[in-house]
Amino acid sequence: MRRRDHDPRKPRKGRPDFGRPERPDRRPDQRTEQRRRDDRPGPQHRDDRHERSDHERTTERGEPRWRRDKIRQDRPGKHKPWRPPRRDRDGPVILYGWHSVKAALENPARRFHRLLATENALHRLAEAGIALPVAPTTSDAHDIEALVGPDAVHQGILAEADPLDAPAIEELDPQRLVLVLDQITDPHNVGAILRSAAAFAVEAVITTARHSPEATGVLAKAASAALEHVPLVTVPNLARALDALKDKNVFVVGLDSSGESDLATVPLRAPLALVVGAEGKGLRQLTRSHCDAVARIALPGRIKSLNVSNATALALYVASARLASE
């Protein structure tokens, strides 16, 4: 092929000039750019930089800037995150919300220490004809929020009472249905499970002393009066508790998404104990080994798992219907 003569400084016919400009045309721009660089502030002396950095690292009060959040919390008008007051685990429990406190006041087994209520809540109690075991203290919403937090739906009423006496596992005499919780720690879920247990006439709910929430505050509010109707049995060892139920001729069925068969097809008989595991973790291996059967809840949709409180309510419905038809 013939080599074409090409000068990049000369434009080709019909095409834009992409060639490099001549060096003399470029030198004035370089000198202008150099003058601009000379006008810019150069680096300061090392000691000046150190002084500036030390000043930037401190606030006007002379404290390190990494403590800025703490300083802002100390300023007027800045509120620190609310934390519940310390409570003795063997001391009184806190109940708040209309349904929880109303059911507790109607329960003769409850022993109250004090009752805080707004004027509207006291008027509502009087209209319901509820006898008050202690003299109420008229309070405003801010007094109650100081005990339960600003986000709690207390409905203007709060009570401090002793925990209910829980029966021992040996004292139980199941005739139909009991529920066992294997390390479910969320008080909202446990409260919702207790509410479902009360709706399906569960005779007792068994849980462990460790890795389980206390029957107070958020749990009692989520349970919505179920604490007054369903005995809450606390055991130190769940495996031994399941063996104690078996000694009472209780048929123990564990619920897990990896169960061998559907709960609707497992042969059930009364008395029956349903064992529910923690959300995400499921049943522990030791708990599974102490169950007579492990079943799952067959779901037709794309999602094959439910929130533990919803799954428990569905399992109670299936089991109750099965026991009623036997």
C-alpha positions in Angstrom: 0.0 0.0 0.0 1.1 3.6 -0.7 1.9 5.6 2.3 -0.2 8.8 2.5 1.5 12.0 3.4 -0.3 13.4 6.5 0.5 16.5 8.5 -1.6 16.6 11.7 -1.2 20.4 11.8 -3.1 20.8 8.5 -6.8 20.1 8.4 -8.0 17.5 5.9 -10.7 18.4 3.4 -14.2 17.8 4.6 -13.2 16.9 8.2 -12.7 19.0 11.3 -9.2 19.9 12.4 -8.2 17.6 15.3 -4.6 18.4 14.9 -2.4 19.8 17.6 -1.9 23.6 17.6 1.4 25.0 17.0 3.6 25.5 20.1 3.9 29.3 19.8 0.1 29.6 20.1 0.2 27.5 23.3 2.9 29.3 25.2 0.7 32.4 26.2 -1.9 30.1 27.7 0.7 28.3 29.7 2.1 31.5 31.0 -1.4 32.7 32.0 -2.0 29.4 33.8 1.3 29.7 35.6 0.4 33.2 36.8 -2.9 31.8 38.1 -1.1 29.1 40.0 1.3 31.7 41.5 -1.6 33.8 42.7 -3.2 30.8 44.6 -2.4 30.6 48.3 0.5 28.2 48.8 0.9 25.7 51.7 1.4 27.3 55.0 4.2 26.7 57.4 4.2 23.4 59.2 3.7 25.1 62.6 0.7 27.0 61.2 -0.9 23.9 59.9 -0.4 22.2 63.3 -2.0 25.2 65.1 -5.0 25.1 62.7 -5.5 21.4 63.0 -5.4 21.6 66.8 -8.0 24.3 66.7 -10.2 22.4 64.4 -10.0 19.3 66.6 -11.5 21.2 69.5 -14.7 23.1 70.2 -15.2 26.5 71.7 -15.3 24.9 75.1 -11.9 23.3 74.5 -13.3 19.8 74.4 -12.5 17.3 71.6 -14.9 17.4 68.7 -15.6 13.7 68.9 -17.6 14.6 72.0 -19.9 16.9 70.1 -22.8 14.6 70.4 -22.4 14.5 74.2 -22.2 18.3 74.3 -25.4 18.7 72.2 -27.2 16.4 74.6 -26.3 18.6 77.5 -27.6 21.7 75.8 -31.1 23.0 76.9 -33.9 21.6 74.8 -32.0 18.5 73.8 -33.5 15.3 75.2 -31.5 12.1 75.8 -32.9 8.8 74.6 -35.5 7.5 77.0 -34.6 4.4 79.1 -37.0 2.6 81.5 -36.2 2.9 85.2 -34.4 0.0 86.8 -36.7 -2.7 88.2 -36.2 -5.5 90.6 -37.1 -8.8 88.8 -38.9 -9.9 91.9 -40.6 -6.6 92.5 -43.8 -5.1 91.1 -44.6 -5.3 87.4 -45.9 -2.4 85.4 -49.2 -2.7 83.5 -50.5 0.1 81.2 -53.2 0.5 78.7 -56.9 0.3 79.1 -57.5 -3.5 78.5 -54.5 -4.7 80.5 -55.2 -2.6 83.6 -58.9 -3.1 83.5 -58.5 -6.9 83.4 -56.0 -6.7 86.1 -58.3 -4.7 88.3 -61.0 -7.3 87.8 -58.7 -10.1 88.7 -58.9 -10.8 92.5 -55.6 -12.6 92.4 -53.8 -9.3 91.6 -52.2 -7.3 94.5 -51.7 -3.7 93.6 -49.2 -1.1 94.9 -50.4 2.0 93.1 -52.7 3.2 90.3 -52.0 6.2 88.2 -54.7 7.6 85.9 -55.7 10.7 84.2 -59.1 12.3 84.9 -60.6 10.9 81.7 -59.3 7.4 82.6 -60.8 7.7 86.1 -64.1 8.8 84.6 -64.0 5.8 82.3 -63.3 3.4 85.2 -66.3 4.8 87.1 -68.5 4.4 84.1 -67.4 0.7 83.8 -68.3 0.2 87.5 -64.8 -1.3 88.3 -64.0 -1.4 92.0 -60.5 0.0 92.7 -58.4 -2.0 95.2 -56.2 1.0 95.8 -56.8 4.7 95.9 -55.8 6.1 92.5 -53.4 9.0 92.0 -54.6 11.6 89.5 -51.8 12.2 87.0 -51.3 13.6 83.6 -49.9 11.9 80.5 -46.3 13.2 81.2 -46.2 11.5 84.6 -47.1 8.1 83.0 -44.8 8.7 80.0 -41.9 9.1 82.5 -42.4 5.5 83.6 -43.3 3.8 80.3 -41.7 6.0 77.6 -43.0 8.6 75.2 -43.9 6.1 72.5 -46.0 3.8 74.7 -49.7 3.8 74.2 -50.7 4.0 77.8 -54.2 5.5 77.3 -53.9 7.5 80.5 -53.7 4.6 82.9 -50.9 2.7 84.7 -50.8 0.2 87.5 -48.0 -1.3 89.6 -48.8 -4.8 90.9 -47.2 -8.0 92.1 -46.6 -10.7 89.5 -49.2 -13.4 89.4 -48.3 -16.7 91.0 -47.3 -19.1 88.3 -48.0 -22.8 88.8 -45.2 -25.3 88.6 -45.0 -27.7 85.7 -45.8 -30.6 88.1 -49.0 -28.9 89.1 -50.4 -28.8 85.6 -53.1 -31.2 84.6 -53.6 -30.6 80.9 -56.9 -31.8 79.5 -56.9 -30.3 76.0 -54.2 -27.9 74.8 -51.0 -26.3 76.1 -48.4 -24.1 74.4 -44.6 -24.2 74.8 -42.3 -21.4 73.7 -38.7 -22.2 72.9 -36.6 -19.1 73.7 -38.9 -16.5 72.0 -37.4 -13.2 73.4 -39.4 -10.5 71.7 -42.0 -9.2 74.2 -44.3 -8.0 71.3 -44.4 -11.6 69.9 -44.9 -13.2 73.3 -47.7 -10.8 74.1 -49.4 -11.5 70.8 -49.0 -15.3 71.4 -50.6 -15.0 74.8 -53.5 -13.1 73.3 -54.0 -15.9 70.7 -53.7 -18.5 73.5 -56.4 -16.8 75.5 -58.6 -16.7 72.4 -58.2 -20.5 71.7 -58.7 -21.5 75.4 -55.1 -22.7 75.9 -54.7 -24.0 79.4 -51.2 -22.8 80.0 -48.2 -21.3 78.2 -44.8 -22.7 79.2 -41.6 -20.7 78.7 -38.0 -20.8 80.0 -36.8 -18.6 82.9 -33.9 -17.4 80.7 -34.1 -16.1 77.1 -37.7 -15.0 77.6 -39.2 -11.5 78.4 -40.7 -10.6 81.7 -44.5 -10.4 82.0 -44.6 -6.6 82.4 -44.7 -3.4 80.3 -44.6 -4.1 76.6 -45.5 -7.8 76.9 -48.5 -7.1 79.1 -49.7 -4.3 76.7 -49.4 -6.6 73.7 -51.1 -9.4 75.5 -54.2 -7.2 76.0 -55.5 -8.8 79.2 -54.3 -12.3 78.3 -52.0 -12.4 81.3 -55.1 -12.5 83.6 -56.6 -15.5 81.8 -53.7 -17.8 80.7 -51.3 -19.2 83.3 -47.7 -18.4 82.4 -45.5 -21.3 83.6 -41.7 -20.6 83.8 -39.3 -23.6 83.8 -35.5 -23.7 84.2 -35.1 -26.5 81.6 -37.4 -26.9 78.6 -36.3 -30.5 77.7 -37.1 -31.7 81.2 -40.4 -29.8 81.1 -41.4 -31.7 77.9 -40.5 -35.0 79.6 -42.8 -34.0 82.5 -45.6 -33.3 80.1 -45.1 -36.7 78.4 -45.4 -38.3 81.9 -48.8 -36.8 82.0 -49.7 -38.5 78.7 -49.5 -35.2 76.8 -48.7 -35.6 73.0 -45.9 -33.2 72.2 -45.7 -31.7 68.6 -43.0 -29.3 67.6 -43.7 -26.7 64.9 -40.9 -26.0 62.5 -40.8 -25.0 58.8 -38.6 -28.1 58.2 -41.1 -30.5 59.7 -41.6 -33.9 58.2 -45.4 -33.5 57.6 -48.2 -31.0 57.6 -49.8 -30.2 60.9 -53.2 -30.7 59.3 -52.3 -34.4 58.5 -50.5 -35.4 61.7 -52.6 -37.6 63.9 -53.4 -35.4 67.0 -54.9 -36.3 70.3 -55.7 -34.5 73.5 -54.0 -33.5 75.7 -51.8 -31.8 73.2 -48.7 -29.6 73.6 -47.6 -27.4 70.7 -43.9 -26.3 70.8 -43.0 -23.1 69.0 -39.4 -22.0 68.3 -37.9 -18.6 68.0 -38.4 -16.6 64.8 -35.5 -17.3 62.4 -33.8 -20.0 64.5 -36.8 -22.3 64.9 -36.7 -25.2 67.4 -33.4 -26.1 69.1 -32.1 -29.5 68.3 -32.5 -30.7 71.9 -36.1 -29.5 71.9 -36.8 -31.3 68.6 -35.4 -34.5 70.1 -37.9 -34.4 73.0 -41.0 -33.9 70.7 -43.2 -36.9 69.7 -43.5 -35.3 66.2 -42.3 -32.3 64.3 -44.7 -30.7 61.8 -44.9 -27.7 59.6 -47.8 -25.4 58.5 -48.3 -25.9 54.7 -48.8 -22.5 53.0 -50.0 -22.3 49.4 -48.4 -18.9 48.6 -44.9 -18.0 47.5 -43.9 -17.1 51.0 -43.5 -20.2 53.1 -42.9 -18.6 56.6 -44.9 -16.3 58.9 -44.1 -14.1 61.8 -43.9 -16.4 64.9 -47.0 -14.9 66.5 -49.0 -15.3 63.3 -47.8 -18.8 62.8 -48.7 -19.7 66.4 -52.2 -18.4 65.9 -52.7 -20.4 62.7 -51.3 -23.6 64.4 -53.7 -23.1 67.3 -56.6 -22.8 64.9 -55.6 -26.0 63.1 -55.0 -27.9 66.3 -58.2 -26.7 67.9 -60.3 -27.7 64.9 -58.6 -31.1 64.7 -59.1 -31.8 68.4 -62.8 -30.8 68.1 -63.4 -33.2 65.3 -61.7 -36.2 67.1 
